Amino acid sequence: MDKAKRMRIAIIGGTGDLGSGLAMRWARAGHEVVIGSRDAARAAERAAAFGRTAGATITGTDNASAAGQGEIVALTVPYASHAATLASIRDHLDGKILIDVTVPLVPPRVRIVQLPEGGSLARAVQAGLGEGVRVVSAFQNVAAAHLAALDHAIDCDVLVCGNDKEARETVIALAADAGMRAWHAGRIDNSAVAEGLTSILIFLNGTYGFDGAGIRITGTPGAAGRGGDRAGGPAGGPPTS
């Protein structure tokens, strides 16, 4: 799997479990990471602690300032905070890749798929922001606790959806830097599958006692897939759709 070039990554909601896990893994891989929070002081304090754990430098500030600093922005907030947080950083996203990790979970019924009107949260985000922002949906099906345990080998795959092939390729490389195998999974509309899978995985965790169930893509990519015509993977070219 190819590694991403060194990038400035802003993680909005980076004080939470999922955001902090990505922050530590990307910082440890050599990326410049800033985490955002509604409270700049809290973000700075938590960033210093995460940096000590990762053995790397992580900075923290308010959400809007963090988004302004990042060339790539990852949105990792709970669904209930998603709309307001996105509105607060919208002016800092033009021309950038926005990795939307948010899952439309509606407590207390988090074991039941509850996709928003239109069928996909990420699809609605792309439609609302316009083509000036390259929205990529990824990382919804990875257990936050596994990300935060930096020595834990992530035993699941990541589905990466987005309308821009190069943006998807960038996120696949970032996934590799964080110790994960990721796959091109098509246009942003297909994010509905990853978003819905999270509720199923939560159900499986509770029913069978899994410690963070995930998904794996089986099989071996063929020669055609490596050219990007029918399939794609972490080592191959992007598909045509």
C-alpha positions in Angstrom: 0.0 0.0 0.0 1.3 3.4 -0.9 1.9 5.9 1.8 0.5 9.4 1.6 2.9 12.4 1.3 3.2 14.5 4.4 0.0 16.5 4.8 -1.6 19.0 7.2 -4.7 17.3 8.5 -7.3 19.0 10.6 -9.6 16.7 12.6 -12.8 18.3 13.6 -14.1 16.7 16.7 -10.6 15.5 17.4 -11.0 15.3 21.1 -13.5 12.3 20.8 -12.5 8.7 20.7 -12.6 8.2 16.9 -11.0 11.5 16.0 -8.2 11.2 18.6 -7.3 7.7 17.4 -6.9 9.0 13.8 -5.0 12.0 15.1 -2.5 9.9 16.9 -2.0 7.4 14.2 -1.6 10.0 11.5 0.8 12.1 13.6 2.9 9.0 14.4 3.1 8.4 10.6 4.6 11.8 10.1 1.6 14.0 9.2 1.1 17.5 10.6 -2.1 17.1 12.7 -4.3 19.8 14.4 -7.4 18.8 16.3 -10.4 21.1 16.5 -13.0 21.4 19.3 -15.7 24.0 20.3 -13.3 24.8 23.2 -9.9 25.9 21.9 -8.2 25.5 25.3 -9.6 22.0 25.8 -8.4 21.1 22.3 -4.9 22.3 23.0 -4.8 20.4 26.3 -6.0 17.2 24.8 -3.8 17.5 21.7 -0.7 17.8 23.9 -1.7 14.6 25.7 -2.4 12.7 22.5 0.9 13.9 21.1 2.7 12.4 24.2 1.0 9.1 23.6 1.8 9.0 20.0 5.4 10.3 20.4 4.6 13.1 17.9 3.5 16.7 17.9 -0.3 17.4 17.7 -1.8 20.8 18.1 -5.3 21.9 19.1 -7.5 24.9 18.6 -11.2 25.8 17.8 -13.0 24.0 15.0 -12.9 26.9 12.5 -9.3 27.7 13.1 -8.3 24.0 12.7 -10.3 23.7 9.5 -8.5 26.8 8.1 -5.1 25.2 8.8 -5.7 21.8 7.3 -5.3 21.0 3.6 -7.4 17.9 4.4 -10.2 18.1 6.9 -11.7 15.1 8.7 -15.1 15.5 10.3 -15.5 13.0 13.2 -18.3 14.5 15.3 -21.5 12.7 16.5 -24.5 12.9 14.2 -26.4 15.2 16.6 -23.6 17.8 16.2 -22.8 17.3 12.6 -25.0 20.0 11.0 -23.9 22.8 13.3 -20.3 21.8 13.2 -20.2 21.6 9.4 -21.8 25.1 9.2 -19.1 26.5 11.5 -16.3 25.3 9.3 -17.9 25.5 5.8 -16.1 28.7 4.9 -12.7 26.9 5.3 -13.4 23.9 3.1 -13.3 25.3 -0.5 -10.8 23.4 -2.6 -10.0 20.8 0.1 -10.8 17.2 0.7 -13.4 16.7 3.5 -13.3 13.2 5.0 -16.7 12.7 6.6 -16.5 9.9 9.2 -19.9 10.7 10.8 -22.5 8.0 11.1 -26.2 8.9 11.2 -26.9 7.1 14.5 -30.0 8.3 16.4 -29.9 7.1 20.1 -31.2 5.1 21.7 -32.0 3.0 18.6 -28.4 2.8 17.4 -28.8 -0.8 16.4 -31.3 0.1 13.7 -30.3 1.7 10.4 -31.7 5.2 10.3 -30.3 6.9 7.1 -31.3 10.5 6.6 -33.6 11.7 3.9 -31.9 11.3 0.6 -30.3 8.0 1.6 -26.9 9.0 2.8 -25.4 11.6 5.1 -22.2 12.0 3.0 -24.2 12.4 -0.2 -26.2 15.2 1.4 -23.0 16.9 2.5 -21.5 16.8 -1.0 -24.7 18.2 -2.5 -24.8 21.0 0.1 -21.1 22.0 -0.2 -20.9 21.7 -4.0 -18.2 20.4 -6.2 -15.6 22.9 -4.8 -15.2 20.6 -1.9 -14.2 16.9 -2.5 -16.2 14.9 0.0 -14.9 11.4 0.8 -16.8 9.1 3.1 -14.6 6.6 5.1 -13.7 5.0 8.5 -17.3 4.6 9.7 -16.9 0.9 10.4 -13.7 1.0 12.4 -13.9 0.6 16.2 -12.8 3.8 17.9 -11.2 1.8 20.8 -9.0 -0.1 18.3 -7.8 3.2 16.7 -6.9 4.6 20.0 -4.8 1.5 21.0 -1.8 2.4 18.8 -0.3 -1.0 19.0 -3.5 -2.7 18.0 -3.5 -4.2 14.5 -6.7 -3.0 12.8 -8.3 -6.2 11.6 -10.9 -4.7 9.3 -11.1 -3.0 5.9 -12.3 0.5 5.1 -14.7 1.4 2.4 -13.9 4.7 0.7 -16.6 6.5 -1.3 -16.5 9.8 -3.1 -17.0 11.4 -6.5 -13.4 12.3 -7.0 -11.0 9.4 -7.8 -7.8 11.2 -6.7 -9.4 12.3 -3.4 -10.4 8.7 -2.7 -6.8 7.6 -3.6 -5.5 10.1 -1.1 -7.7 8.8 1.7 -6.8 5.2 0.9 -3.1 6.2 1.3 -4.0 7.9 4.6 -5.7 4.8 5.8 -2.6 2.8 5.1 -0.6 5.3 7.1 -3.0 4.7 10.0 -2.5 0.9 9.7 -5.6 0.0 7.7 -6.4 -1.5 4.4 -8.9 0.6 2.4 -10.7 0.1 -0.9 -12.3 2.3 -3.6 -16.1 1.7 -3.0 -17.5 4.0 -5.7 -19.3 7.4 -5.7 -20.5 9.2 -2.7 -24.0 7.7 -3.0 -22.5 4.3 -2.0 -21.7 5.8 1.4 -25.2 4.7 2.4 -23.8 1.1 2.7 -21.0 2.0 5.1 -23.2 4.3 7.1 -25.9 1.6 7.5 -23.3 -1.1 8.3 -22.4 0.6 11.5 -25.7 -0.1 13.1 -25.4 -3.8 12.0 -21.9 -4.0 13.5 -23.2 -2.5 16.8 -25.9 -5.1 16.8 -23.3 -7.9 16.2 -21.2 -6.5 19.0 -24.1 -6.7 21.5 -25.4 -10.0 20.3 -22.2 -12.0 20.0 -19.9 -10.1 22.3 -17.5 -9.0 19.6 -14.8 -6.5 20.7 -15.4 -4.1 17.8 -16.7 -6.1 14.9 -15.6 -5.0 11.4 -15.7 -6.0 7.8 -13.2 -7.6 5.5 -13.1 -7.7 1.7 -12.2 -11.1 0.5 -10.7 -12.3 -2.8 -7.7 -11.2 -4.8 -7.8 -8.1 -7.1 -7.3 -9.1 -10.7 -5.2 -7.6 -13.4 -8.1 -5.6 -14.8 -8.8 -4.1 -11.4 -5.2 -2.9 -11.1 -5.8 -0.8 -14.2 -8.9 0.8 -12.6 -11.5 -0.5 -15.2 -13.6 -2.7 -13.0 -12.2 -2.6 -9.4 -9.7 -1.0 -7.3 -7.8 -1.5 -4.1 -5.1 -0.1 -2.0 -2.4 -1.1 -4.5 -4.3 -0.5 -7.7 -5.7 2.4 -9.6 -9.2 3.8 -8.9 -12.2 2.4 -10.7 -14.1 4.4 -13.3 -17.1 5.1 -11.1 
